[in-house]
Amino acid sequence: MGSVETFPRKPGAGTIADVWRVAPLAGAGELRVREMRLEDCAAIRALQRFAAPALPPSTLQQLESQRHIFPEGQLVAVVDGLIVGAASALVVQWDDYALDHTWKTVTGEGYFTTHDPRGRTLYGTELTVDVNRRGFGVGRALYQAQRRICRRMNLRRIIAAARLPGYSAMKDAISPEIYAMKVIWGDIADPMMRFQMSQGFHYCGVIHDYLPEDRESCGHAALIVWLNPLHTPPRPPAAIESERRRVA
């Protein structure tokens, strides 16, 4: 069984925003994040279909492969037994990809065959939240859990690709780079990317043709990164040997 993280609801509400966030909702109990189980796959696929109906959901084979290869990176958010969010990630050697990768190349076409335990980067491939739960802290809890994984494994960073679902309406007027910058400046209201920025991620550039099936983003995505402030670089073998001799 995987680890479970608990995120209790606010005991009281001091502002209008707080009242909205804790408003009664079916299954509005305690929010928990745990590792994905095989029986969660159908619920995850349903969440993906509703959250991004223009994109095909993960197949059962892909979800099973992800869970088999890197179980600790596959997370679900649960409230009263209901799956209300999901996130998936793998570890990669980031120098092998940089800005030249696509979703298929970095994820092994969604099967995570590219997972490399020797890597120093946690690559977030998917984060989905029940459309009726947005604003209730589900996405924040999943990102918190990913940051804990990153710290526990002493990885250097978390990298992800943020969709640009509003870009297709502006593609004839501006480039995807300008679109992303306008989101950061506050000139364009893109809730997805703005939320990721609020979670400590930084914008690094645009990956062209990252996911051609994403017509809302014209296939493009913004590369974002969160740096692990507690990362400790591995010591070179020479330093370890020198210390061993000094102690001896």
ZIQUI-V872166 format. One record per residue. RES is the residue in one letter. SS is DSSP state (A for helix, B for strand, O for the rest). Layout:
BEGIN
res=RES ss=SS
res=RES ss=SS
END
This chain:
BEGIN
res=M ss=O
res=G ss=O
res=S ss=O
res=V ss=B
res=E ss=B
res=T ss=B
res=F ss=B
res=P ss=O
res=R ss=O
res=K ss=O
res=P ss=O
res=G ss=O
res=A ss=O
res=G ss=O
res=T ss=O
res=I ss=A
res=A ss=A
res=D ss=A
res=V ss=A
res=W ss=A
res=R ss=A
res=V ss=O
res=A ss=O
res=P ss=O
res=L ss=O
res=A ss=O
res=G ss=O
res=A ss=O
res=G ss=O
res=E ss=O
res=L ss=B
res=R ss=B
res=V ss=B
res=R ss=B
res=E ss=B
res=M ss=O
res=R ss=O
res=L ss=A
res=E ss=A
res=D ss=A
res=C ss=A
res=A ss=A
res=A ss=A
res=I ss=A
res=R ss=A
res=A ss=A
res=L ss=A
res=Q ss=A
res=R ss=A
res=F ss=A
res=A ss=A
res=A ss=O
res=P ss=O
res=A ss=O
res=L ss=O
res=P ss=O
res=P ss=O
res=S ss=O
res=T ss=O
res=L ss=A
res=Q ss=A
res=Q ss=A
res=L ss=A
res=E ss=A
res=S ss=A
res=Q ss=A
res=R ss=A
res=H ss=A
res=I ss=A
res=F ss=O
res=P ss=A
res=E ss=A
res=G ss=A
res=Q ss=O
res=L ss=B
res=V ss=B
res=A ss=B
res=V ss=B
res=V ss=B
res=D ss=O
res=G ss=O
res=L ss=B
res=I ss=B
res=V ss=B
res=G ss=B
res=A ss=B
res=A ss=B
res=S ss=B
res=A ss=B
res=L ss=B
res=V ss=B
res=V ss=B
res=Q ss=O
res=W ss=A
res=D ss=A
res=D ss=A
res=Y ss=O
res=A ss=A
res=L ss=A
res=D ss=A
res=H ss=O
res=T ss=O
res=W ss=A
res=K ss=A
res=T ss=A
res=V ss=A
res=T ss=A
res=G ss=O
res=E ss=O
res=G ss=O
res=Y ss=O
res=F ss=O
res=T ss=O
res=T ss=O
res=H ss=O
res=D ss=O
res=P ss=O
res=R ss=O
res=G ss=O
res=R ss=O
res=T ss=B
res=L ss=B
res=Y ss=B
res=G ss=B
res=T ss=B
res=E ss=B
res=L ss=B
res=T ss=B
res=V ss=B
res=D ss=O
res=V ss=O
res=N ss=O
res=R ss=O
res=R ss=O
res=G ss=O
res=F ss=O
res=G ss=O
res=V ss=A
res=G ss=A
res=R ss=A
res=A ss=A
res=L ss=A
res=Y ss=A
res=Q ss=A
res=A ss=A
res=Q ss=A
res=R ss=A
res=R ss=A
res=I ss=A
res=C ss=A
res=R ss=A
res=R ss=A
res=M ss=O
res=N ss=O
res=L ss=O
res=R ss=O
res=R ss=B
res=I ss=B
res=I ss=B
res=A ss=B
res=A ss=B
res=A ss=B
res=R ss=B
res=L ss=O
res=P ss=O
res=G ss=O
res=Y ss=A
res=S ss=A
res=A ss=A
res=M ss=O
res=K ss=O
res=D ss=O
res=A ss=O
res=I ss=O
res=S ss=O
res=P ss=A
res=E ss=A
res=I ss=A
res=Y ss=A
res=A ss=A
res=M ss=A
res=K ss=A
res=V ss=A
res=I ss=A
res=W ss=A
res=G ss=O
res=D ss=O
res=I ss=O
res=A ss=O
res=D ss=O
res=P ss=A
res=M ss=A
res=M ss=A
res=R ss=A
res=F ss=A
res=Q ss=A
res=M ss=A
res=S ss=A
res=Q ss=O
res=G ss=O
res=F ss=O
res=H ss=B
res=Y ss=B
res=C ss=B
res=G ss=B
res=V ss=B
res=I ss=B
res=H ss=O
res=D ss=O
res=Y ss=O
res=L ss=O
res=P ss=O
res=E ss=O
res=D ss=O
res=R ss=A
res=E ss=A
res=S ss=A
res=C ss=O
res=G ss=O
res=H ss=O
res=A ss=B
res=A ss=B
res=L ss=B
res=I ss=B
res=V ss=B
res=W ss=B
res=L ss=B
res=N ss=O
res=P ss=O
res=L ss=O
res=H ss=O
res=T ss=O
res=P ss=O
res=P ss=O
res=R ss=O
res=P ss=O
res=P ss=A
res=A ss=A
res=A ss=A
res=I ss=A
res=E ss=A
res=S ss=A
res=E ss=A
res=R ss=A
res=R ss=A
res=R ss=A
res=V ss=A
res=A ss=O
END
